[in-house]
Structure formats: C-alpha cells, structure tokens
Amino acid sequence: MNPDSSDPVVALREVAFWLERARAETRRVKAYRNAADVLAALTPERRAEIARRGDWTSLRGIGPKTAAVAAAAAAGDVPDYLAELRADAEPIGPHAGGEFSAAAIELAAAVRGDLHTHSNWSDGGSPPAEMAATARRLGREYWALTDHSPRLTVANGLSADRLRDQLELLADLALEVEADDDTPFRILTGIEVDILDDGGLDQERDLLVDLDVVVASVHSHLRADSATMTARMIAAVTDPDVDVLGHCTGRLVEGGRGTRPESTFDARAVFEACRDAGTAVEINSRPERQDPPERLMELALEIGCLFAIDTDAHAPGQLDWLGLGCARAAAVGIPPERIVTTWPVDRLLAWTADRP
C-alpha cells in the first residue's frame, strides 16, 4: 500500500496504517490520525500557507514528529519515517515471501472481501469512510462493516437506533463509492451480533433480516460448561439470520490483553450444525486470536463446513492482516471454493440471503 505520499494528509494516514498493521501503541497511532484530521479540515489555501511558512506546529494537534511528516510530504518528498515504516513492514499480503507458502500466497490473492470489521461507531479507531477507503486501496472487492451489538457496552455496541443511523450513513457512502467505476467495490451492511446466554441474538430481528451479513460471536460467560456452551452456539448458528460464526473458541494467544484459554464446547456438534445450516466458520486473522486453532479448522474441513477468512479489523492498518488468516487456512488445506470470502459479491449475497 503506497498511495501518493506528496499529500500531507495521505502521508500521515499512511504512517498510521503501518503502525496499526504492526500493532503499535494506540497513542502513537492516534497522534498521526489526529494530525491528518487537523490538516484535512483546513482549506487548500490555508494548508499551502502553512507549508510556505513551515510552521506546522502552530496548529493544535501537530507535534514535531507529525510536522516532519507533513513538511516532507508537502515538499514532494517521501517522509523519512514513512519510508522507514514501509521498509520495515513484515510481508503478510498476497505478495508475501519468506515463511508464506505458495498456497498461502495464492489463497490471499483469491480472497475478494472481508466480512468482519469495526469502526469508531463501536470499538474501532476510524470512521467507516476511512475503513472502506483502505479496504478498497488494498484491493478488496467488497467490505462489510460489522460493529458490535448493544449488550457489549464495553465495546460501545450499537443500539437499534444507532444501527439504523449507521445504515443511513453507509447508504450515502455506498452512493459515493459506486459513482467511481474505475475500481468495482461494494460496501456491505452487517453486524457482529452477540450470542446471548440462551443462544438468542442481541439485536432486533427486523434489522438482522435486512443486513447483508450477520456474524454471531460469543463475548460473555466464555467459561460456561461444555453442554451449556454447545447448546448456546448451536442455537445461534442454526438461526436463519446468522451467516458466520465468529472466533468460535474465544481464545487469546498473545497480545496486550494477555492470554485466554479456549471455551469448552462439543466442536463436532457445533460444526455439524454449521454445515447443515450453511453457516460459515470464521477463520479470524487477528494475531492475538488465531481462532479456530488448527485442529478445529481440520475438523470443520472434514465435516464439510464453509469458511470465511476475515480480519476482525478495528483500524485501517489491520485490514491488511487478511494474509495471516490465509496462511493458516492454506496450512490445513482448505480449498478456496469452500471459503465464502473468495466468492464474487453476487454469489456471496445470494448465499447470505438464502439461509435455510
């Protein structure tokens, strides 16, 4: 991802992209995204005046480091820090080499979309427009926004009214995107709905019916006994409005939140229910999740499940983690045709609309 770095706003946002991709501290990312927002709010004339005077730090929210990036970009140069981040970035996309197998690279190139992402409407770090624009720049053909549902208050989950407001925003954003025919790209409506203790879904039914994609995930009482968790998950994945079972074990294997063991459930029974209902099992690309573990991906493959490789991105830079999920899927031999995110958007939407 190397957009035009001669625009200070674009350069600052690209710095943030690479920092997010590398899981840098949130405060560092925010410094560059906030600086980009400050400059984006200026008129071109005002920005040109600041560039001529070279006093970027006179603007509230612009510090020495962000000013250096802005100044270099305004002068037509690639900022040194941006060049350093580009050079140091670990290869995790379709053109990755090194530890990535040929099968992983081929699969990453075949994946067309992402069905699990978040924005600043819930617990993400950027607005939907920025997430959509980044997904498009990364070559996605479609992108679904799936912010959290209301019970997950810690993640600022969306009430029914807030979700309706978001759908209006996405409709307007889609009109803007579809006006550009150079790169076909579709914005899909969605939600990551919390699976309640009884297997019900944490959102109004009329809204779930109208969404393009519904990802259902367990976020609470992860240590429930196996029988309870199994019944809860089966109820959710057999609901006709659910398309994808998100991060099924709930485990955390690394990262700032620490580690968390897998939930206990009858995986064979849950995956058989997914297969029979046509619900896809998510391969979550977040480095700290790596969910499901390899043995469960192998079991779901053996049983005959569909899969969805998703990023669960909470920031634009994390949208480039898709290659990590592709590497894991390729390692267990999941064929591309069993992965719904390799399907063209019309086929995908026909599938989500035709739940048993």
Helices and strands as residue ranges (DSSP letters): H 8-21, H 26-40, H 44-53, G 56-58, H 64-74, H 80-88, H 102-110, E 113-114, H 128-137, E 142-145, G 153-155, H 160-178, E 186-194, H 205-210, E 213-217, H 226-237, E 244-245, H 267-277, E 280-284, H 294-303, E 307-310, G 316-321, H 322-331, G 336-338, G 340-342, H 345-353
